[in-house]
Amino acid sequence: MASSALELLGFSLSLLGLIGTLISTLLPHWWRTAHVGTDIITAVGYTRGLWMECVWHSTGIFQCQAHRSQLALPPDLRAARALMVLSCCLSLLAGGISVVGMRCTRCAEGSAAKATIATSGGVVFAVAGLCCLVPVAWCTNEVVVDFYSPVLPAGVRYEMGQALYLGFASALLTILGAALLCLPSGHRGDGVGLQPDSPGRTPSWRPPGASNGHHAPSLASHSDYRLSDYV
């Protein structure tokens, strides 16, 4: 029962990680304008994401525009796109595998491979979490290095956006859920692999006379003669 609860908890955390990864992939808030200097009142702010760039005005107008040329994008941005999309796809695949292998489902019930299927789903979830963590960590490092670079002017510096924080949280949730799914749990596949002498198996054969409560007849009872007759 405890192993089923851990599997369900791990699956739920991984699903939350998948939802967060998908939202983080679509949000245009990976980089946002850093307000540096004494003048904190700005008329225009910029945000950048994997798929579009947005600008907001102090009047409340918010406009977004997708990247015009996909081939002209920097290599790191294209790699981040590919890894985030791959993470979402792997999480979907791992979700389907985990549903088959979890103890609370009837798929492949009674099969000895059910535990292996659940572990495989956890491994795929872990790979998906790493695919999400790598671009998020790389972009965070790039933002920090550019922010403290003395070459760039203060007006063109960016800082971490909300999508990066959400990406970190999603990757950690996915990896934590994968770890719970990969935990070894005993007695998966009940009734499979019991030995004949194990305590959980009832012997199917009994002596003929033991079930009726009668003792075996003695040899003397089959004889109609007494020894005294021959003396």
Summary of the structure (lengths in Angstrom):
residues: 231
radius of gyration: 33.6
end to end distance: 75.4
largest distance: 134.3
contacts: 660
relative contact order: 0.18
helix: 51%
strand: 10%
